[in-house]
């Protein structure tokens, strides 16, 4: 099994290297894997059209809105330990404490996180991840990447995504981590995220000139905002 | 020595006066930029509300919107911006064709959004002066019960024809910057051929 995984990784690495481009536009936009990324983007779009979007719409049509809100609350609550750990690593103890309070309150009073009582108590949700933690530590994002099923990312954010698995409660419990239960969780998570992004997907469809480049640009600008590097408007381009 | 002190005092006062005047004129300009965005956005909202109440038909609404575009936005400046480095040394006929098609594409995108209007209003909440004549006007689009409020920032530049919007930031994404990445990518993939972007825009409008 281990050999198979290694072989898979080697094939992926080979594909990545062979898909590298020397086109100046790609290098300038820090997207040397553009040919491979575009192929994965097309695959993701096809998968979305065939499976993910229909599943998300079926879920939206069948499950009543209050229940969907409860599921979203519970999923966000499960992610709070990840946010907590990253806030600590970013040197934000006040925000980390607020996040721990949210987790405690929503888990106990909010029935396992189904109800977001913490927001009603004016403890607002913080959101961060290990990719942003690395960014705060000065690690550059590295080349742009499109991950199968997961969408836009960068080398730094992909590594961050991998690390963020460890403080997540689904990793703590062996019965979840080592069984089919983890795939049920991932399926529900994917459907919820797809519904959250539905407006973005529709906007891409309506306004994009090149959907691949638009998504890349939107992703990078969002990450720069989350990192707080785009707040002071100093880096805006000239119009002359 | 006294002479020197007097001279330096005069220079200091003069410097303060220039600084104060500059800040005052910046403050006035920033206020003007805020008023400009509020006024122009309100005109569009008034037209949309009239359309929703049946006082305006769709054709008149679209004509009204097209007329307002050049008052609100500096379309030639935006068009030059989205072409990036490919504008320099480009064939004038190709540039002219691109300008016409890009303008039509941009208007088409926003025209399609007009139908989604559901009673939102715009409230200007402040501004930042980046440089003389270069402002960021902050605003919030109030959903008024039709979803969540959305922060929208406007890049306003003052020029020969007064103030004009050159870019808008919606939920952290600058629209003209994003369009520039798309356009320059298409032109770059076509080895610098601007007509490739013109064709792509035409295709997206079909």
Interface residues (C-beta under 8 A of the other chain):
Chain A: X23 X24 X25 X26 X29 X206 X207 X208 X209 X210 X213 X214 X216 X217 X218 X221 X222 X225 X230 X233 X234 X236 X237 X239 X240
Chain B: X74 X77 X78 X80 X81 X105 X109 X112 X113 X128 X130 X136 X155 X157 X166 X167 X172 X173 X174 X177 X178 X179 X181 X182 X183 X184 X185 X186 X188 X189 X197 X200 X201 X204
